[in-house]
Amino acid sequence: MDSKSFGAAFVPFVQEVAELLPEGTTVVDAHTHLGTDEDGRSQDPPALLAQLDTVGAQSRACVFPFHDPDRSPGYRRPNDRVLTWAAQSEGRLVPYCRLDPADDPLGEAERCLALGASGIKLHPRAQAFGFDVPAARGIFELARKAGVPILIHAGRGMAPMDSLAELALHFPEVTLVLAHAGIAGQGMFTSKLAAHPSVLYDTSAFSALDVVELFARVPAERIVFASDSPYGHPLPGLYLALRAAARAGVDHHGRAMIAGGTMTTVLDDEQLPAVTEPRLDQVRPVNGRLLRVNGYLMMAAGAALTAEPPDLARAREGVALARYACRDPDPGAAADALGRVDAALAVAEQIVADGGEQAALAIGLAVAAGAVAATEPVRP
């Protein structure tokens, strides 16, 4: 597939982002990576900045190391690389330090914070730890003292995370960012932490339904855009966040806060905005034709992501079923949305078939397609 065809597939989503994003908004991606991961994925600063440029020339990102093979001792070298790259980015990259609770986490955090780190990243799946260990409490105590946020993997592959919720309740002053829409325990987190004043949920989730559900469970003022780059891409990730916000009736100001305003407040160590009630009803009408599309897209994602390393070719059957659902001869009120989804998935299929370095970007088109299917207003 040539670059012109590939770029054309994103044009409708770019145009809609421009409509949904208030003019003058500085986008802040709450969740990105730099360096090299054990799974073979890597990203350097020019690549991340090029991705950020797709959502705004002045857009920024919180960055931290991957699960780097060169992480011993205590992520010292990967943290130093991220700190250096951030210092060279003219303020566009905001460095977090990644910690291993089993390898001098407090010493490494203090060292990195003194060198300019603005937050802490913890990955309990990669480091295989729970939040009932003394080191976890020590990290929260340090974050409270330093006034920095902690971003924690709360996505797939996790055991029950109730101990994290219990720990967070002991530290209401610590801003906690639950990555991946908190899907490892979204119901548990949103229930147990409902009264916590500074828990944020980032939107880096493949399933648009998980992001939409956030708006029925937590205040919009506690939801922040994130892409999980390079596993996701800022443009379709922002599209998903803004479509879900618009579906929930969030106004221009609220969408600007989700896109970057709330994270800017956190990074500037200012008071978070006051909360309002969740915007969506917990029981909502759906369009069955579009719901089927989302189901098949999740089938595709599950097939691809459960391979080690992830294998996009395994997603083909689910994507094909989603496209069959889109080509319904009796689409009813969903006709326009089904057409948009099918067009995006057709390009995604071709990208995967062509292979090469662009194959991973097919995920972005699938995320955008799922956002349309999950957020299209239900019409009679």
Secondary structure, 3 states (H helix, E strand, C coil): CCHHHHHHHHHHHHHHHHHHCCCCCCCEEEEEEEEECCCCCEECHHHHHHHHHCCCCCCEEEEEECCCCCCCCCCHHHHHHHHHHHHCCCCCEEEEEECCCCCCHHHHHHHHHHCCCCEEEECCCCCCCCCCCHHHHHHHHHHHHHCCCEEECCCCCCCCCHHHHHHHHCCCCCCEEECHHHCCCHHHHHHHCCCCCCEEEECCCCCHHHHHHHHHHCCHHHEECCCCECCCCHHHHHHHHHHHHHHCCCCHHHHHHHHHHHHHHHHCCCCCCCCCCCCCCCCCCCCHHHHHHHHHHHHHHHHHHCCCCCCHHHHHHHHHHHHHHHCCCCCHHHHHHHHHHHHHHHHHHHHHHHCCHHHHHHHHHHHHHHHHHHHCCCCC
